[in-house]
Amino acid sequence: MQANRMNLDGLTPEQRKFIVDLSKRIQLLESKLVILQARMVRIDPQLMANLARNFKHINLN
């Protein structure tokens, strides 16, 4: 899990729980996004190619 690699020293138990829960939610949303992108490619490959070309400069990592 991503949260295990973060430095959580000095945080309260509530803050730690919040960060871990948020990390889990982000991972779930990322996996759903991958599924939706795969569906979109099957439905409209040209649209996905255009989106990739138009947004290639955006790095969300």
Residue, then its C-alpha position, 0 to 999 in steps of 0.5 A: m500500500q502506498a501509505n506504508r511508504m510515506n513518513l507518517d511519524g508525528l501524526t495523530p492516529e486519526q490523521r494516519k487513518f485519514i491518510v491510509d483511507l484516502s490512499k485506498r480510495i485513490q487506488l480504487l479510483e485509479s483502477k476504475l479509471v483504467i477500466l473506463q479507459a479500456r471501455m472507451v478505447r473499444i467504443d471510440p479508439q479515435l476519440m481516445a487517440n485524440l485525447a491522448r494526443n491533446f493531453k500528453h503534456i499533462n503528468l498526474n504522477 
